[in-house]
Amino acid sequence: MNEVETMNVDVATTSETETRENTIETFFEKIDELNNLTKWFNRQGRIFLRKSNKSRRRRNTSTNAKSGFSVPVKIDPILAEFLNVNPNEYMPRTEVTKRLTEYIKNNSLQCEDNKKLFVCDEKLAKVFSIDVGTQTNWFEMQKFLAKLLTSVKKDVANKDAGNAPTNAPANAPANAPAPAPAPAPAPVPGGEASKKKLKKAAV
């Protein structure tokens, strides 16, 4: 092999080696980039999942759980008549307040100088059991409503108490004599009577 051929082989070998080295370096660079991307996705993914779970819990709480004024309540018959609703049905307190507010505004019962105050006409005074012309406010109206609204649990408990069975037999006559008292228990041996006998014998 002459010198020219030898030089060509060396050049070719060097070029192939450099190409391989460059390829390997590029490969490791890509791996580093992928590792960095993986770390970034893991970090951002946790943040995204955390926010997503929080928003989902908020939606479930707001749609499923009813509390406070949104819980249905039993309405007193006099208030049910005023609202023109069935007294046996349950209604949220927010709906009751809304209808009362509409009545007050539609009948111009609010005070001109202070809209937070209103005057009770004959119908409202009858519902709230106060004098006609009494000036009150929205906060005090909730106090009046507290006496006219019953929670569902209390209403069910009252119904159960009213339907509870009595101790008297169902077929017993109204004027039946009271049952005889139970006989007194027999004295226990060694009791007070036995002690007295022992004392007399000793004397």
C-alpha positions in Angstrom: 0.0 0.0 0.0 1.5 3.3 -1.0 1.5 6.5 1.0 -1.6 8.0 -0.7 -3.8 5.1 0.1 -2.6 5.1 3.7 -3.4 8.7 4.1 -6.9 8.2 2.6 -7.6 5.4 5.1 -6.4 7.5 8.0 -8.5 10.4 7.0 -11.6 8.2 6.5 -11.1 6.5 9.9 -10.7 9.9 11.7 -13.8 11.2 10.0 -15.8 8.2 11.0 -14.6 8.4 14.6 -15.5 12.1 14.8 -18.9 11.4 13.4 -19.5 8.7 16.0 -18.3 10.9 18.8 -20.6 13.7 17.6 -23.5 11.3 17.4 -22.9 10.0 20.9 -22.6 13.5 22.3 -25.8 14.5 20.6 -27.5 11.5 22.0 -26.5 12.3 25.5 -27.5 15.9 25.1 -31.0 14.7 24.0 -31.1 12.5 27.0 -30.3 15.4 29.3 -33.0 17.5 27.6 -35.5 14.7 28.1 -34.6 14.4 31.7 -35.1 18.1 32.2 -38.4 18.0 30.4 -39.5 15.0 32.6 -38.6 16.9 35.8 -40.5 20.0 34.5 -43.6 17.9 33.6 -43.5 16.1 36.9 -43.3 19.4 38.8 -46.0 21.2 36.7 -48.1 18.1 36.6 -48.3 17.9 40.4 -49.3 21.6 40.5 -52.0 21.1 37.9 -53.4 18.0 39.6 -53.5 19.8 42.9 -55.4 22.7 41.5 -57.7 20.4 39.5 -58.6 18.4 42.7 -59.3 21.5 44.6 -61.6 22.9 42.0 -63.4 19.5 41.8 -63.9 19.4 45.5 -65.3 22.9 45.5 -67.8 22.0 42.7 -68.9 18.9 44.6 -69.3 20.8 47.9 -71.3 23.6 46.2 -73.6 21.3 44.3 -74.2 18.5 46.8 -73.9 19.9 50.3 -76.7 22.2 51.4 -76.2 24.1 54.6 -77.4 27.2 56.4 -80.2 29.1 54.7 -80.3 26.8 51.7 -81.6 23.8 53.8 -85.3 23.2 53.3 -87.5 24.0 56.3 -91.1 23.4 57.5 -93.2 26.6 57.2 -95.7 27.7 59.9 -99.3 27.6 58.5 -99.8 31.3 58.9 -96.7 32.1 56.9 -97.6 29.4 54.3 -101.0 31.1 53.8 -99.3 34.4 53.3 -96.8 33.0 50.8 -99.6 30.9 49.1 -97.8 27.6 49.5 -98.6 24.2 50.8 -97.8 24.1 54.6 -96.8 20.4 54.3 -94.1 21.1 51.8 -90.5 22.1 52.7 -88.9 25.3 51.3 -85.4 26.8 51.7 -85.2 29.8 53.9 -83.6 31.7 51.1 -86.8 31.3 49.0 -88.9 32.4 51.9 -86.8 35.5 52.4 -86.9 36.2 48.6 -90.7 36.1 48.5 -91.0 38.4 51.5 -88.5 40.8 50.1 -90.5 40.9 46.8 -93.7 41.6 48.7 -92.1 44.4 50.7 -90.7 46.1 47.6 -93.8 45.6 45.4 -96.0 47.2 48.1 -93.6 50.1 48.7 -93.1 49.3 52.4 -89.4 50.4 52.4 -88.6 53.7 54.1 -87.6 56.3 51.6 -84.7 57.7 53.6 -83.3 54.3 54.5 -84.0 51.3 52.3 -82.7 48.9 55.0 -85.9 49.7 57.0 -89.4 48.9 56.1 -92.9 49.2 57.7 -95.1 46.2 58.3 -98.6 46.5 56.9 -101.6 44.5 58.2 -100.6 41.3 56.5 -97.0 41.3 57.5 -97.9 42.4 61.1 -100.2 39.4 61.3 -97.5 37.0 60.1 -94.8 38.4 62.5 -97.3 38.8 65.4 -96.4 42.5 65.8 -98.4 45.8 65.7 -99.4 47.3 62.3 -97.0 50.0 61.3 -94.1 48.7 63.2 -90.8 49.8 61.6 -88.2 47.0 61.4 -85.3 45.9 59.2 -84.1 42.8 57.3 -82.0 41.5 60.2 -85.0 41.6 62.6 -87.1 39.9 60.0 -84.9 36.8 60.2 -85.6 36.8 64.0 -89.3 36.8 63.2 -88.9 34.0 60.7 -86.9 31.9 63.2 -90.2 31.4 65.1 -92.1 30.4 62.0 -89.6 28.0 60.4 -88.8 24.5 61.7 -85.9 22.4 60.5 -86.7 19.1 58.8 -85.1 17.1 61.6 -87.2 18.7 64.3 -90.3 18.3 62.2 -89.7 14.6 61.7 -88.8 14.2 65.4 -92.1 15.8 66.4 -94.1 13.6 64.1 -92.3 10.5 65.5 -93.0 11.6 69.0 -96.7 12.1 68.2 -96.9 8.6 66.7 -95.1 6.9 69.6 -97.2 4.0 71.1 -98.5 4.4 74.7 -98.2 1.9 77.5 -102.0 1.3 77.8 -103.5 -1.6 75.8 -105.1 -0.6 72.6 -108.5 -2.3 73.4 -108.7 -1.2 77.1 -111.8 0.8 78.0 -111.5 4.4 78.9 -112.8 3.9 82.5 -110.9 0.7 83.2 -109.7 0.4 86.9 -106.0 0.9 87.5 -104.0 -2.3 87.9 -103.4 -3.5 91.5 -100.0 -2.6 92.9 -97.4 -5.4 93.0 -97.1 -7.3 96.3 -94.3 -6.2 98.7 -91.2 -8.5 98.5 -90.9 -11.1 101.3 -88.4 -10.3 104.1 -84.9 -11.6 103.5 -83.6 -14.1 106.1 -81.2 -12.4 108.4 -82.9 -9.0 108.0 -84.3 -6.6 110.6 -86.9 -9.1 111.9 -84.3 -11.8 112.5 -82.1 -9.3 114.4 -85.0 -8.4 116.8 -85.7 -12.1 117.6 -82.0 -12.6 118.4 -81.9 -9.6 120.7 -85.1 -10.9 122.6 -83.5 -14.4 123.0 -80.3 -12.9 124.4 -82.3 -11.0 127.1 
